[in-house]
Amino acid sequence: MPRERTVTPNDPDDRISAPGRSVPSPVGKDRNVIIRDLVIFQIKLLLDGLKDIVLSPMSIVAAALDILSPTKQRGKRLYAVLTLGERFDKWLNLFNVSERAAAHEEGLFGASRAGANTLLGKLEELVIGHAEDEDVKDGESTGADDDTPR
């Protein structure tokens, strides 16, 4: 007959206790993953907002310079600012892994690849201490080489 597990409500690290042993609670792990993913998302939103604050006046100045002091290439400065914004968006990768994160027990980290050229990939690499192979995540082929937008 299997051992019955009981949750001890005052356990400070939220573990399920069984006679003679204690294992991490799935509820506690889920809570930690959700909190970590919320913090990551808030950081990404903050960075996205800062990008907008910087790029808005930068684009106005670039367009004004392109109008007042044209170059051989029309809109060269403005389009350089747009390219900078696009590169930042790809690196920030604000929402791309969200659908896959909900289905993975590790949340955002499970849906991304440590070491990918994105904020999340670099954060995950920092946390786990190494980059993951481009074609493999958790021993299975992911079908994607990183977590960049499609």
C-alpha positions, 0 to 999 in steps of 0.5 A, a space after each residue: 500500500 502506498 504511503 500517504 503524504 500530508 502537507 504540513 501547513 507550517 513548513 517554512 519551505 513548503 514541503 510535503 512530509 512523509 514518514 522519514 522523508 521530505 520532498 519538494 511540494 509541486 505547489 511550492 515549485 509552481 509558486 516559485 516558477 510563477 513568481 520568477 516568471 512574473 519578475 522576469 516579465 516585469 523586468 522585460 516590460 520595464 526595459 520595453 518601456 525604457 526603450 520606447 522612452 528613448 526611441 521616441 525622441 531619438 526617432 524625432 531627432 533622426 527624422 528632423 536631421 534627415 529632413 534638414 540635412 538630407 544624405 544620399 540615402 533617404 531617411 538614413 538616420 530614421 531607419 537606423 533608429 528603427 533598426 536599433 529598435 527592431 534589434 532590441 525587440 528581438 533581443 528582449 523577446 517580450 512575448 514569444 515563449 509565453 504559449 510554450 511556457 504555460 505547458 512546461 513545468 519550468 515556465 519561461 526557462 523551460 520554453 526557452 534555451 539557455 544561451 540563446 541570444 535573447 534576454 531570457 536565454 542569457 538569464 537562464 544561462 546565468 542561472 543554470 551556469 551553462 548554455 544548452 545545446 541548440 537542438 535539444 531541450 530536456 533531452 528532446 528535440 525542440 524543433 527550434 534552435 532558440 527562442 527568437 521570434 518566428 
